[in-house]
Amino acid sequence: MKLKPRIIAMDLDDTLLKHDLTISDHTVNVLQQCMSRGILVALASGRAPEAMYPYAKRIGIDNRKSYIVANNGSQILISDTRELVYERFLPEDIAIEAFRLTVAAGLSCHIYDDTTIYVSRETEYSERDFRLSGLKPVVPDDFEEVIRRGVYKLVIPGHPEFVTPVEAEFKVLFRDRATVFVSKPFFMEVLPLNAGKGEALQEIAETFLGFSAEDVMAFGDSMNDESMIRYAGLSVAMINSRKEILDLAKFITDRTNDDDGIADFLEKNVL
């Protein structure tokens, strides 16, 4: 029996995108077949909105109403109008405390707006972030002043050897005040408490559309996808996912992100 999602939400990096950051023609065609059947196709990423829109255009939701979940769930935009319909900010005191602890640990910190990555200092990771997002890194004169303008999240990049102990410390320190996780091995993130892709997807499905979790299919691979994999009634882990995501998901793709894993799953189970 075929699955019958009303919404399909997809992470970008290591899920919808190949490692060269492209989407194949075949995957685009399959997603457009889903849309032609009335299924809403949405994107959910840790990226800022501007870094997501080239992919929204590629799959054809830049000119039809759908949703963009950006900054790991801290923002929701309507895809064709770019109207911001939901946002959650990291409280200023928590952001400044986390930033100061990050600097004390010898690590750098990144903040994103629509066009820029603000970095506390330039590192190999700010260059890597630029290659991934296309957003230009800038070192501001006063990083804390940027925080005071309002931030959706902090990203703390670094080698896992140095990031992992800071993550463990932050999870204890900010346990009841913020959400802390490693989205990729070299990126730790601090978000507003209970702000995540799952919470944003729930807002779209239940508040905006009147659907239930059982109507939602979500594809992901990493720990920033955990909340939407937990929320979606039809949760799908990429076969190249972290073990924690593989263990959580109801379904697993047969193919990796580099081999049209999403398209293959949809052809076999939805279309």
C-alpha positions, 0 to 999 in steps of 0.5 A: 500500500502506498503512503499518502503524505499531504506534506513532504519536508526535506532537509538540504545538506546530505539529504536532498542535496548531493555532496556537490550541493546540487539536485538531480533532474530526476529528483526535481521531476519526482518532486514535481510529480508529487506537487502535481498530485496536490502534495505540498513540498517544503524545505527545512534547513539550518541555512538562512533563507537566502541560502535556501532560495536557489534550491526552492527555485530548483524544485519549483516552489519559488513560484507556488505557495509552499513553506521554507523552514530556515535557521533550523526552525527559527523562521518560517517563510511562505516560499513564493512571496518570501513573507516571514510568518513565524520567527523565534529569537534566541534570548539576548542574555543567553546568546551573550553568555554562550558567546562569551563561554565560546570565546573562553573555550578558544572557539569562534562564533557565527551569526546569520542574517539574510545576506551575511555571516557575522563571525567573531574571527575568521577561521577555516570554518568561516570559509567553509560556511561561505562555500556551503551557504554563499553568504559572505563572512564579516568580522564586526567591530563588536560581535555582542552588538550584533547579538543585541540586534536579535539573533535566531541562533549561534553556530559554534564551528570547530573540530569535533575534538574541541566542539564535543566537550563544549556541547556537553557543557552547554547541554547542562548549562542551558538545559532549561533555557536553550536547545543545543546540538551538533548539526554537523560534526564541525558545527554546534548550534544554540537555538531558542528553547523548543525551537526546531524543525519539528516545532516549525513543521508542526506549526505549518501542518497543524496551525497553518493547514489544519493537518496532523502529524500523520499527514507529514513526511519528513526526510533528514540525516542529522541531529538538527533533523531529530525534532522533525523526524520525531514529529512526522508520522511518516519519518524517513532517514537517509541511509547515510544518516547518523545512527541516532536518526536511523534508529528514530525514523519509521522508514529508511531510504535504500539509496544515499543523497548522492544516488537520488535517495529521496526520489527513489523512496518517493517513487517506490512508496508514494507515486 
